[in-house]
Amino acid sequence: MQVSNSCLDIIFRKARTQNAWQNDHVPDGTLEAIYDLMKWGPTSFNSNPVRIVFCASPDSKKKLADCAREGNQAKIIAAPITAIIAFDTQYYELLPKLFPLEQVEQIIKMYKETEGLAEVTAFRNSSLQGAYFIIATRALGLDCGPISGFSNDMVDKAFFSGTTIKSNFICSIGYGDPRGVWSRLPRPGFQDICRIE
């Protein structure tokens, strides 16, 4: 079964990165609904390393904006919510619950003993989960404004100090103001990016 063209338009073809926002509240229940959709996306060994902080209060948005480049600070303040998409470098501690199969102890041992493997796996899979987050958000009728123009070190110090969690990227969500949308930029064609072997 394939989803309708109108669904594909909402999620991909007509969706736009937002730079300005309407002053509409996003209820906590909507944030839970976003997570309840995105959590079904696949991750390595069902590891689910993503951790999300929804910066919704003025204080939290200001703290996050202080970690961003000047051009992004106003966007974060204006957005109803900006989510920090992060990852836990020790996500494997939850594997006995999330991957309750016989080989789980071997998998945990592999992550603990192979230098750098846990962090690169967490980063890769949280990036996937960040994409699921955007798709889920759009599917529920909200708009997104992903942002990479910020200091990961500053965000980690401000929000995750003393933990095993690190930031990946941030994404403002809410109901976009069409006046802030840029003209549609070109995308490369299939032949420019892909090859079939």
N, C-alpha and C positions, 0 to 999 in steps of 0.2 A: 504494500500500500504506500502511496506517495501523498505527501501533504499537498494542499491546494496551492495554486500560483499566488493567491492572495496571502497565504501564510509565508511563502518564500519571499514575497515582497516585503512583508513586515519585518522578517528576521534579517534579510540580506539586501535585496535589490533596491528597496526604497528607504531603508534605514540609513540614517546619517549620523555622523559624529556631531555631538552637540557642544556648542560654545557659550550658549546663553540659556537661561532657564525661566520658566513660568513659576510663579510663587504658589505652587500647589503642594500640599503636604503629601508625603508618602507614608502610609500607615505601617506600623511594625509588622502587621499581618502580611503585607505585601512583601516585605523583606524575607519573612519566613517562607512565603510561597516561592520566591525566587530560589532560595536555597533548596526547597523541597523538590524543585525541578532539576536544578543543576547537579544535585548529588547523585543522580542516576547515570551521569556520564562516566565512561570507563577510566580507570587509573590502574597503574601497575600493582598487581596483587590486591586490588581493591583498597589501596593504601590511603586514599583521600588525605593527602598532606596539606591541603589548603586550609588556611585560617583567615577569617574575614573580620575586620573591624568596620562597622558602619558609623562613620563620623556624621552625626545628625545634629548634635547640639552646637550652638555658636562657639563654645569653648573648644570643643573637639575639632570643629572645622578650622578655627583659627590656628590651633596647634599644628594641624596638618598643612595648612596654607603656609605657615612659617618654614616648612621644609621644602616648598616648591619654588621653582623659578618664578621670577616676577610676573611674567605673562600668564602664569597659571593660577596665581594666588586669588585673583578676583573670581575666577571660574569656580574654584573650590568653595569660596565663601558664598557665592550666589546659588550654587546647586543645593537642592533640598538635602541630598546625602552624597557623600563621597566615600566609596568603599575602598579600604586597603586590602588588596588581594595579597596575602602573605602565605608562607609555608613553614611548617614545623620540621626542623632538620632531624628531629627524633620521632617522626610520625610512626616509625616501625613499632614503637611501644604499644600502639593500639592494634597491631596486626592479630594478636590472639583473638580479639573480638571481631575484627573486620574480615579476617581470612582464616576462619577456624578449621583449617585442614591439617592433616598429619604433618606436612612438611613446613609448617609455619615457623618452628624453632630454627630450622636450617636457614630459612629466609632471613629471619631476624639476625642470626649470627653472621650471615653474608654482609648485611648492611652495616653491622657494627665493626666488622673486621676488615672490610675493603675500604681503604682510604678514599674519601671523597665521593663514594658511591651514593650514600644516603642523601647528601646535599644536592648532587646533580639530579638524582631521581626526584627529590622533592621539588626542585625548581621546575623540572620538565613537566611533572604532573600537575603542579599548581598553575602552570601556564595553560595547560589544557583545561583545568577547572575554571580558570579565568575566562576562557573562551566560552565554556558552558554557561558561565555567569552572564555574559553579554547576551548570548542567545536566549536564555531564560528570561532575562529582563525585558528584552524586546518582545518576546512571545507573550508576555503579560501586559503589553501595551505601554511600557515605559521607554524612555530614551536613555542613551548612554553617551558618555564623553570620556573614553579612556585617556589617561595621562601618564606619560613616562618622564616628563620634565620635572623631576624632583630628586632630592638626595635620599637614596636608600639608607645611608648611614644615619642621617638625621631622623628619618621616620622610625628606624629600628631603635634608636636611642629614646625617642619621644614616646613610642607606643609599646615597645617590646623589650625594654631593658631588663636584664636578668633572666630572660627566657631563652628557649631554643628556637624562637620564631624569627623569621626574616621577611622583609617586604619584597614583593615581586613588582607589582605595578599598582596604580590607583585608578579608580573609575567612578566618575560622577554619574548619578542616576536621578531620574525625575521625569518631568514633562518639559521637553525642550521648547525654546522660543525659536520659531522658524527664522526670525530676523538674524539670529546668530549663526546660521548654517552657511558655510562656504559653498561656492559653486562646486558642482560635482567634478572631482578630479579623475583623470583617466586611470585605467587599470591595464596592466600588461595582458596581452593575449595568451591563449593556451600555448601557442608555438614559441612564445618568448620565455616561458617558465617551465614547461613540461616536456618530457619525452617519454615515449612508450618503447620499451625494449622487449 
